Amino acid sequence: MDRKSHLLLLDIVYWGERLAAHVRGLTEADFAGNGIVSDAVCWCLLCIGEAAGALHRVNPKLISADPALELMKAYGMRNRLAHDYGGIDLGVVWLAATVSVPEMVAAARRQLDAN
């Protein structure tokens, strides 16, 4: 694996772990009612999405290696958060934070461990 791909996978793991720390022990209602936490989670999702978009550009073969990476889905979430401020659905953000990101982080770790 090239160095850039390795670093981008590390970014996904780093921001995914930060995101997990922000939501640990919270219910969806707790999350939705706490603007500081929801803002922090959105920021982590932006960073994950940015890394995912860059990773897709430098190493698109990783998607077929592990579809759970969902690079384009993460990049799409990043674009939505960055450009559709009034249209952010915290229910969708919660699902991304509690389901999609943990799966993506696990996939990124598998790729890092394999190389």
Backbone as JSON Lines, residues from 0, in Angstrom:
{"i":0,"aa":"M","n":[0.86,-1.18,0.0],"ca":[0.0,0.0,0.0],"c":[0.9,1.24,0.0]}
{"i":1,"aa":"D","n":[0.5,2.23,-0.77],"ca":[1.28,3.45,-0.84],"c":[1.12,4.27,0.45]}
{"i":2,"aa":"R","n":[2.08,5.13,0.7],"ca":[2.1,5.91,1.95],"c":[0.87,6.81,2.09]}
{"i":3,"aa":"K","n":[0.44,7.43,1.01],"ca":[-0.72,8.33,1.07],"c":[-1.98,7.56,1.49]}
{"i":4,"aa":"S","n":[-2.21,6.39,0.9],"ca":[-3.37,5.58,1.28],"c":[-3.29,5.19,2.74]}
{"i":5,"aa":"H","n":[-2.1,4.8,3.18],"ca":[-1.9,4.43,4.59],"c":[-2.27,5.59,5.51]}
{"i":6,"aa":"L","n":[-1.79,6.77,5.2],"ca":[-2.07,7.94,6.04],"c":[-3.56,8.3,6.04]}
{"i":7,"aa":"L","n":[-4.2,8.18,4.9],"ca":[-5.64,8.47,4.83],"c":[-6.46,7.45,5.61]}
{"i":8,"aa":"L","n":[-6.07,6.2,5.57],"ca":[-6.74,5.18,6.39],"c":[-6.55,5.5,7.88]}
{"i":9,"aa":"L","n":[-5.36,5.94,8.24],"ca":[-5.12,6.34,9.63],"c":[-6.0,7.52,10.03]}
{"i":10,"aa":"D","n":[-6.21,8.45,9.11],"ca":[-7.11,9.58,9.37],"c":[-8.53,9.08,9.65]}
{"i":11,"aa":"I","n":[-9.0,8.15,8.86],"ca":[-10.35,7.61,9.05],"c":[-10.46,6.97,10.43]}
{"i":12,"aa":"V","n":[-9.46,6.21,10.81],"ca":[-9.48,5.57,12.14],"c":[-9.43,6.63,13.24]}
{"i":13,"aa":"Y","n":[-8.55,7.6,13.1],"ca":[-8.4,8.65,14.12],"c":[-9.71,9.41,14.34]}
{"i":14,"aa":"W","n":[-10.29,9.91,13.26],"ca":[-11.52,10.69,13.39],"c":[-12.71,9.82,13.79]}
{"i":15,"aa":"G","n":[-12.69,8.56,13.36],"ca":[-13.74,7.64,13.77],"c":[-13.68,7.36,15.27]}
{"i":16,"aa":"E","n":[-12.48,7.24,15.8],"ca":[-12.33,7.02,17.24],"c":[-12.76,8.26,18.03]}
{"i":17,"aa":"R","n":[-12.41,9.43,17.54],"ca":[-12.86,10.66,18.2],"c":[-14.38,10.75,18.21]}
{"i":18,"aa":"L","n":[-14.97,10.44,17.05],"ca":[-16.42,10.46,16.94],"c":[-17.04,9.48,17.95]}
{"i":19,"aa":"A","n":[-16.5,8.28,18.02],"ca":[-17.02,7.27,18.96],"c":[-16.96,7.78,20.4]}
{"i":20,"aa":"A","n":[-15.91,8.48,20.73],"ca":[-15.79,9.04,22.09],"c":[-16.87,10.08,22.35]}
{"i":21,"aa":"H","n":[-17.22,10.85,21.35],"ca":[-18.26,11.89,21.51],"c":[-19.64,11.3,21.78]}
{"i":22,"aa":"V","n":[-19.94,10.14,21.18],"ca":[-21.29,9.58,21.32],"c":[-21.37,8.46,22.36]}
{"i":23,"aa":"R","n":[-20.22,8.06,22.9],"ca":[-20.22,6.96,23.86],"c":[-21.15,7.25,25.03]}
{"i":24,"aa":"G","n":[-22.05,6.33,25.29],"ca":[-22.96,6.45,26.42],"c":[-24.18,7.32,26.18]}
{"i":25,"aa":"L","n":[-24.31,7.88,24.98],"ca":[-25.45,8.75,24.69],"c":[-26.56,7.99,23.99]}
{"i":26,"aa":"T","n":[-27.77,8.43,24.2],"ca":[-28.89,7.97,23.39],"c":[-29.02,8.93,22.21]}
{"i":27,"aa":"E","n":[-29.84,8.56,21.25],"ca":[-30.06,9.45,20.11],"c":[-30.67,10.77,20.59]}
{"i":28,"aa":"A","n":[-31.56,10.71,21.57],"ca":[-32.18,11.94,22.1],"c":[-31.14,12.82,22.78]}
{"i":29,"aa":"D","n":[-30.23,12.21,23.55],"ca":[-29.15,12.98,24.18],"c":[-28.32,13.69,23.11]}
{"i":30,"aa":"F","n":[-27.99,12.93,22.07],"ca":[-27.19,13.47,20.98],"c":[-27.89,14.65,20.31]}
{"i":31,"aa":"A","n":[-29.15,14.45,19.95],"ca":[-29.9,15.48,19.24],"c":[-30.11,16.72,20.09]}
{"i":32,"aa":"G","n":[-30.14,16.54,21.4],"ca":[-30.38,17.67,22.3],"c":[-29.13,18.4,22.72]}
{"i":33,"aa":"N","n":[-27.98,17.95,22.28],"ca":[-26.72,18.57,22.69],"c":[-26.0,19.11,21.46]}
{"i":34,"aa":"G","n":[-26.13,20.41,21.24],"ca":[-25.53,21.04,20.07],"c":[-24.02,20.91,20.0]}
{"i":35,"aa":"I","n":[-23.36,20.93,21.14],"ca":[-21.9,20.82,21.15],"c":[-21.49,19.44,20.65]}
{"i":36,"aa":"V","n":[-22.16,18.41,21.14],"ca":[-21.84,17.05,20.71],"c":[-22.19,16.85,19.24]}
{"i":37,"aa":"S","n":[-23.37,17.3,18.84],"ca":[-23.75,17.1,17.43],"c":[-22.82,17.87,16.5]}
{"i":38,"aa":"D","n":[-22.39,19.06,16.91],"ca":[-21.42,19.8,16.09],"c":[-20.09,19.04,16.0]}
{"i":39,"aa":"A","n":[-19.64,18.5,17.13],"ca":[-18.37,17.76,17.15],"c":[-18.47,16.52,16.26]}
{"i":40,"aa":"V","n":[-19.58,15.82,16.32],"ca":[-19.78,14.63,15.5],"c":[-19.8,15.02,14.02]}
{"i":41,"aa":"C","n":[-20.49,16.1,13.69],"ca":[-20.51,16.56,12.3],"c":[-19.11,16.9,11.81]}
{"i":42,"aa":"W","n":[-18.3,17.51,12.67],"ca":[-16.92,17.83,12.29],"c":[-16.13,16.55,12.02]}
{"i":43,"aa":"C","n":[-16.27,15.56,12.89],"ca":[-15.58,14.28,12.68],"c":[-16.03,13.64,11.37]}
{"i":44,"aa":"L","n":[-17.33,13.68,11.08],"ca":[-17.84,13.13,9.83],"c":[-17.27,13.88,8.62]}
{"i":45,"aa":"L","n":[-17.13,15.2,8.74],"ca":[-16.51,15.97,7.67],"c":[-15.07,15.51,7.42]}
{"i":46,"aa":"C","n":[-14.33,15.32,8.5],"ca":[-12.93,14.9,8.38],"c":[-12.83,13.5,7.8]}
{"i":47,"aa":"I","n":[-13.69,12.59,8.24],"ca":[-13.71,11.24,7.69],"c":[-14.05,11.29,6.2]}
{"i":48,"aa":"G","n":[-15.05,12.07,5.86],"ca":[-15.46,12.19,4.46],"c":[-14.38,12.79,3.58]}
{"i":49,"aa":"E","n":[-13.66,13.75,4.1],"ca":[-12.57,14.36,3.34],"c":[-11.48,13.32,3.07]}
{"i":50,"aa":"A","n":[-11.12,12.56,4.1],"ca":[-10.12,11.51,3.94],"c":[-10.62,10.43,2.99]}
{"i":51,"aa":"A","n":[-11.9,10.09,3.08],"ca":[-12.48,9.07,2.2],"c":[-12.44,9.51,0.74]}
{"i":52,"aa":"G","n":[-12.77,10.76,0.48],"ca":[-12.72,11.27,-0.89],"c":[-11.31,11.24,-1.45]}
{"i":53,"aa":"A","n":[-10.37,11.66,-0.64],"ca":[-8.96,11.65,-1.07],"c":[-8.49,10.21,-1.3]}
{"i":54,"aa":"L","n":[-8.88,9.31,-0.42],"ca":[-8.48,7.91,-0.55],"c":[-9.07,7.3,-1.82]}
{"i":55,"aa":"H","n":[-10.3,7.64,-2.12],"ca":[-10.92,7.14,-3.35],"c":[-10.16,7.64,-4.58]}
{"i":56,"aa":"R","n":[-9.69,8.87,-4.52],"ca":[-8.95,9.43,-5.66],"c":[-7.58,8.76,-5.83]}
{"i":57,"aa":"V","n":[-6.89,8.47,-4.71],"ca":[-5.53,7.92,-4.84],"c":[-5.5,6.39,-4.91]}
{"i":58,"aa":"N","n":[-6.56,5.73,-4.4],"ca":[-6.55,4.27,-4.38],"c":[-7.97,3.71,-4.48]}
{"i":59,"aa":"P","n":[-8.63,3.88,-5.63],"ca":[-10.02,3.44,-5.76],"c":[-10.19,1.92,-5.63]}
{"i":60,"aa":"K","n":[-9.1,1.16,-5.77],"ca":[-9.2,-0.3,-5.64],"c":[-9.56,-0.74,-4.23]}
{"i":61,"aa":"L","n":[-9.36,0.13,-3.25],"ca":[-9.68,-0.26,-1.88],"c":[-11.17,-0.55,-1.69]}
{"i":62,"aa":"I","n":[-12.02,0.08,-2.48],"ca":[-13.46,-0.17,-2.36],"c":[-13.77,-1.63,-2.66]}
{"i":63,"aa":"S","n":[-13.17,-2.17,-3.7],"ca":[-13.42,-3.57,-4.02],"c":[-12.73,-4.49,-3.02]}
{"i":64,"aa":"A","n":[-11.64,-4.03,-2.41],"ca":[-10.96,-4.84,-1.4],"c":[-11.8,-5.0,-0.15]}
{"i":65,"aa":"D","n":[-12.55,-3.95,0.21],"ca":[-13.42,-4.02,1.39],"c":[-14.55,-3.02,1.2]}
{"i":66,"aa":"P","n":[-15.7,-3.48,0.69],"ca":[-16.83,-2.58,0.43],"c":[-17.32,-1.83,1.66]}
{"i":67,"aa":"A","n":[-17.02,-2.32,2.86],"ca":[-17.44,-1.63,4.08],"c":[-16.75,-0.28,4.25]}
{"i":68,"aa":"L","n":[-15.71,-0.02,3.46],"ca":[-15.08,1.3,3.52],"c":[-16.05,2.4,3.08]}
{"i":69,"aa":"E","n":[-16.9,2.1,2.12],"ca":[-17.92,3.04,1.65],"c":[-17.37,4.47,1.5]}
{"i":70,"aa":"L","n":[-16.29,4.57,0.76],"ca":[-15.61,5.85,0.59],"c":[-16.51,6.92,-0.01]}
{"i":71,"aa":"M","n":[-17.24,6.57,-1.06],"ca":[-18.05,7.58,-1.73],"c":[-19.26,7.98,-0.87]}
{"i":72,"aa":"K","n":[-19.79,7.05,-0.12],"ca":[-20.89,7.39,0.79],"c":[-20.41,8.37,1.87]}
{"i":73,"aa":"A","n":[-19.22,8.12,2.39],"ca":[-18.66,9.02,3.4],"c":[-18.37,10.39,2.79]}
{"i":74,"aa":"Y","n":[-17.86,10.4,1.57],"ca":[-17.58,11.68,0.91],"c":[-18.88,12.43,0.63]}
{"i":75,"aa":"G","n":[-19.93,11.7,0.25],"ca":[-21.23,12.32,0.04],"c":[-21.78,12.94,1.32]}
{"i":76,"aa":"M","n":[-21.6,12.26,2.45],"ca":[-22.02,12.81,3.74],"c":[-21.25,14.09,4.04]}
{"i":77,"aa":"R","n":[-19.97,14.07,3.74],"ca":[-19.14,15.26,3.96],"c":[-19.67,16.44,3.15]}
{"i":78,"aa":"N","n":[-20.01,16.18,1.9],"ca":[-20.52,17.24,1.05],"c":[-21.85,17.77,1.57]}
{"i":79,"aa":"R","n":[-22.69,16.88,2.02],"ca":[-23.99,17.29,2.56],"c":[-23.81,18.16,3.8]}
{"i":80,"aa":"L","n":[-22.93,17.74,4.69],"ca":[-22.69,18.52,5.91],"c":[-22.05,19.87,5.61]}
{"i":81,"aa":"A","n":[-21.16,19.88,4.63],"ca":[-20.43,21.11,4.31],"c":[-21.25,22.11,3.53]}
{"i":82,"aa":"H","n":[-22.25,21.65,2.77],"ca":[-22.93,22.55,1.85],"c":[-24.44,22.67,2.03]}
{"i":83,"aa":"D","n":[-25.02,21.84,2.89],"ca":[-26.47,21.87,3.07],"c":[-26.8,22.09,4.54]}
{"i":84,"aa":"Y","n":[-26.28,23.18,5.08],"ca":[-26.34,23.46,6.51],"c":[-27.76,23.34,7.08]}
{"i":85,"aa":"G","n":[-28.74,23.89,6.42],"ca":[-30.1,23.86,6.91],"c":[-30.8,22.54,6.72]}
{"i":86,"aa":"G","n":[-30.21,21.65,5.92],"ca":[-30.85,20.39,5.62],"c":[-30.26,19.2,6.36]}
{"i":87,"aa":"I","n":[-29.47,19.45,7.38],"ca":[-28.84,18.35,8.11],"c":[-29.88,17.66,8.98]}
{"i":88,"aa":"D","n":[-30.01,16.37,8.79],"ca":[-30.93,15.54,9.55],"c":[-30.12,14.82,10.63]}
{"i":89,"aa":"L","n":[-30.33,15.2,11.88],"ca":[-29.55,14.62,12.95],"c":[-29.82,13.13,13.13]}
{"i":90,"aa":"G","n":[-30.97,12.65,12.69],"ca":[-31.22,11.21,12.7],"c":[-30.28,10.47,11.77]}
{"i":91,"aa":"V","n":[-30.04,11.05,10.6],"ca":[-29.1,10.46,9.64],"c":[-27.68,10.54,10.19]}
{"i":92,"aa":"V","n":[-27.35,11.68,10.8],"ca":[-26.02,11.84,11.39],"c":[-25.82,10.8,12.5]}
{"i":93,"aa":"W","n":[-26.83,10.59,13.32],"ca":[-26.74,9.6,14.4],"c":[-26.49,8.2,13.83]}
{"i":94,"aa":"L","n":[-27.22,7.83,12.8],"ca":[-27.01,6.52,12.17],"c":[-25.6,6.38,11.6]}
{"i":95,"aa":"A","n":[-25.14,7.43,10.97],"ca":[-23.77,7.4,10.44],"c":[-22.77,7.24,11.58]}
{"i":96,"aa":"A","n":[-22.99,7.97,12.66],"ca":[-22.05,7.95,13.79],"c":[-22.05,6.61,14.52]}
{"i":97,"aa":"T","n":[-23.2,5.98,14.62],"ca":[-23.3,4.77,15.44],"c":[-23.28,3.47,14.66]}
{"i":98,"aa":"V","n":[-23.49,3.54,13.35],"ca":[-23.51,2.32,12.54],"c":[-22.44,2.38,11.44]}
{"i":99,"aa":"S","n":[-22.56,3.36,10.55],"ca":[-21.69,3.41,9.38],"c":[-20.23,3.65,9.73]}
{"i":100,"aa":"V","n":[-19.97,4.61,10.6],"ca":[-18.57,4.94,10.91],"c":[-17.88,3.79,11.64]}
{"i":101,"aa":"P","n":[-18.49,3.16,12.64],"ca":[-17.8,2.02,13.25],"c":[-17.46,0.91,12.24]}
{"i":102,"aa":"E","n":[-18.36,0.66,11.29],"ca":[-18.09,-0.33,10.24],"c":[-16.94,0.13,9.35]}
{"i":103,"aa":"M","n":[-16.92,1.41,9.03],"ca":[-15.86,1.95,8.18],"c":[-14.52,1.91,8.9]}
{"i":104,"aa":"V","n":[-14.51,2.25,10.17],"ca":[-13.26,2.21,10.95],"c":[-12.73,0.78,11.02]}
{"i":105,"aa":"A","n":[-13.61,-0.18,11.23],"ca":[-13.19,-1.58,11.25],"c":[-12.59,-1.99,9.9]}
{"i":106,"aa":"A","n":[-13.21,-1.55,8.82],"ca":[-12.69,-1.85,7.48],"c":[-11.34,-1.18,7.27]}
{"i":107,"aa":"A","n":[-11.2,0.06,7.71],"ca":[-9.91,0.75,7.58],"c":[-8.82,0.03,8.37]}
{"i":108,"aa":"R","n":[-9.17,-0.43,9.55],"ca":[-8.2,-1.18,10.37],"c":[-7.8,-2.49,9.67]}
{"i":109,"aa":"R","n":[-8.77,-3.17,9.06],"ca":[-8.45,-4.4,8.32],"c":[-7.45,-4.12,7.21]}
{"i":110,"aa":"Q","n":[-7.66,-3.02,6.49],"ca":[-6.75,-2.66,5.41],"c":[-5.35,-2.33,5.95]}
{"i":111,"aa":"L","n":[-5.32,-1.62,7.05],"ca":[-4.03,-1.27,7.66],"c":[-3.31,-2.52,8.14]}
{"i":112,"aa":"D","n":[-4.05,-3.44,8.75],"ca":[-3.44,-4.68,9.26],"c":[-2.95,-5.58,8.14]}
{"i":113,"aa":"A","n":[-3.63,-5.52,6.99],"ca":[-3.26,-6.38,5.86],"c":[-2.0,-5.88,5.15]}
{"i":114,"aa":"N","n":[-1.63,-4.66,5.41],"ca":[-0.49,-4.09,4.68],"c":[0.64,-3.71,5.58]}
